[in-house]
Amino acid sequence: MQQFHSLVWDLVRRIPLGRVATYGQIARMLPPPPGVEIEAYRAFGARWVGGAMANSPDNVPWQRVINAQGRISERPGAERQRALLEQEGVAFVKDKVDLKKFGWKGLGDDGEAAQPPLL
């Protein structure tokens, strides 16, 4: 799982300042961990990305990964995550981020070479 976590962290480091991505979006952009069936990965990939983010090193902009509804998942650190995103210019309407406005489209956004989702 460490190799998968490293892939997650490398991808999350590419999310630009002031943009967000969802756990599921990150999962779809990465291959399943070795030995994991594609069906299981489709079902649980977002949770595995969440596990990687919960254990991310300090140099990973963890605050830029939110849930599919455009919200910060309720947990310790949620207030800090919102404050960090607001410092980057991400606006919240009530408790929700407009994913169309602030969502990162993935590789290919901001001039990077495009890469289609893997799933």
Helices and strands as residue ranges (DSSP letters): H 2-12, E 21-22, H 23-28, H 38-54, G 62-64, E 65-66, H 78-87, E 92-93, E 96-97, H 99-102, G 109-111
